[in-house]
Amino acid sequence: MEEKIVNTLRDSAVARWVVLILVASMMFFAYMFVDILSPLASLLNETHGWDQGVFGTYASGEYLLNVFGFLILAGIILDKTGVRFTGTLSASLMVIGAAIKFIGISAWFQDTAFAAWLNSWWVTMPASAKLAMFGFMIFGCGCEMAGTTVSKILAKWFKGKEMALAMGLEMAIARLGVFAAMWLSPIISQRFAVDGTNSVVAPLLFSALLLVIGLLNFLVFTVMDKRFDNQLIAAGEMTAVHDPEDEFHVSDLGQIFSSKMFWIIALLCVLYYSAIFPFQRFATNYLEETLSISNAEAAGLFKWFPILAMVLTPFLGAFIDYKGKGASMMLVGALIMIVCHSVFAFVLPAYPSKGLALATILVLGVSFSLVPASMWPSVPKIIDEKVLGSAYCLIFWVQNVGLCLVPLLIGKLRVATNGYLVPMIVFASFGVLAFLLSLALKVEDRKKGYGLELPNKK
């Protein structure tokens, strides 16, 4: 009698980590593209007429279509069609959105009849900002869909293995994209200056081309994942034709919406990330004004923000795998964020110091490792695997509501108050609410025994 296959690609450490590299590199390029224009906000004002209000509106565009239902649809697509189709679709949307955004920023576009038509309505937004925002919307659909797909991929490939470590490493690699954007964008901009004016087009084109490489990397992953599925079928861990009882149905979303823990994590997520990602968009300009330094110096300071997060997240993931304490980490991370944004609001303006600014930025990076490293591996502990993709997408959807509205809010507050005190107080307030939700999460876990404080590795 022929023996059943026992070992699969998941049992090969090399295969698991190759998969991680392939999908994490795609997210690295995506995160880089997200913030490639953030260090150039002042330059965009000079060359394209984007004031802080316009920049905030443009930045909110990344999340707009997701807020109006695309992410919910993305979760259904993910659970219905699987990670290979969904990941390829998401990577393709990122490339398409990047191309549209590049056209919007390009100098030749400004003289077209289409640009003239765009300038004829909503006159406070230049045509370049309108088209770039539309491209950012398309990119944002792909980026957020890719993020949820990668989470499900790692949950699948590292099940019973080093799941939190893998998710931590993926987040670390992705955040390196933020560092790369803050570091390389001003350099490329200056290198391709024309008539003494730095370029906003060159950094954008460079980052867009990297997204194409990310798409190719994901296509390589699809070949590996197809082979992995065949092995699971041969090993009896998966059937070629799914049992109707195991298939995803839209009605299954009810079990997600009815979960108290889901809502605690989703609201914690939106509050926490609303104090991080929108802050990244305005941080360079904030440091310019607060410390009276150049755009390049400000970008050079803030580029270190993801470094401690990048270094610490994998270790924190490994700690959760072997020791647990995930809920406690979220609590500490939210507390650190409150302190950091309070320093940005009150201390740094009173005592402007590059050293203090850098120290606060680095400590905020610690918070940015504690919360995500513990939050994302916690979701599979509270949600059934067959609706896991939808759960991740719904969390991202709630998160995107905040990420869409907050940059718009901060941009308006920035213009209305002509300063950063009120915006920084808003960010600190988000931290306070995130801390309270972290506390509620820990209490609920202690009552119901979801195992958020327990290790992942079996």
Buried (B, 14 or more C-beta within 10 A) or exposed (E): EEEEBEEBBBEEEEBBBBBBBBBBBBBBBBBBBBBBBBBBBBBBBEBBEBBBBBBBBBBBBBBBBBBBEBBBBBBBBBBBEBBBBBBBBBBBBBBBBBBBBBBBBBEEBBEEEEBEEBBEEEEEBBBBBBBBBBBBBBBBBBBBBBBBBBBBBBBBBBEEBBBBBBBBBBBBBBBBBBBBBBBBBBBBBEEBEEEEEBBBBBBBBBBBEBBBEBBEBBBEBBEBBEEBBBBBBBEEEBEEEEEEEEEBBEEBBEBBEEBEBBBBBBBBBBBBBBBBBBBBBBBBBBBBBBBEBEBBBBBBBBBBBBBBBBEBBBBBBBBBBEEBBBBBBBBBBBBBBBBBBBBBBBBBBEEBEBEBBBEBBBBBBBBBBBBBBBBBBBBBBBBBBBBBBBBBBBBBBBBBBBBBBBBBBBBBBBEEEEBBEEBBBBBBBBBBBBBBBBBBBBEBBEEEEBBBBBBBBE
